[in-house]
Amino acid sequence: MNINYNKIVNLDKLHDELVKANLVNPADYFGADYFVAKDDADITEINGLIEKHNPSPIPQPKNELEILKETVDTLVLSNLGVL
């Protein structure tokens, strides 16, 4: 069964949420604006998940430079007695 929706979504994030809920197969995603539900998937559960989906981007992990800067900033502030 194809799942179509009329809501702005973050496709990759929504797909991950549907897979985590065991409603779609991970391999049945082609980056299109629909998903293929498992045969035994509950459409009410799918619609509920889509309805509460937050389309904001997934935060990217900090890179090494950002981590290093935060560490240096923390050390400087602690040496100054601010922390």
C-alpha positions, 0 to 999 in steps of 0.5 A: 500500500502506498502512503501519500500525504498532504503535509510538508515533511522531512522525507528522510526523517519521516522515513526513519520514523516509519521504519522505527515504528516498523510500518515500512521496510527500509529498502522500500524508500526511493526518496519520492513523496510517498512510502510503501507500507508493510502489508500488515501496517495499521493506516491509523498508526501511519496517519498519526505518525505523519500528523505528529511528524516534525519536519525540522532538519535533523541536527548535524553532529559537531565536527572536531573543530567545533568540539575543540573550540568549545573545549578551549572556551570552557578551559579558558573560562574555568581558568578565569574563574567564570565557570 
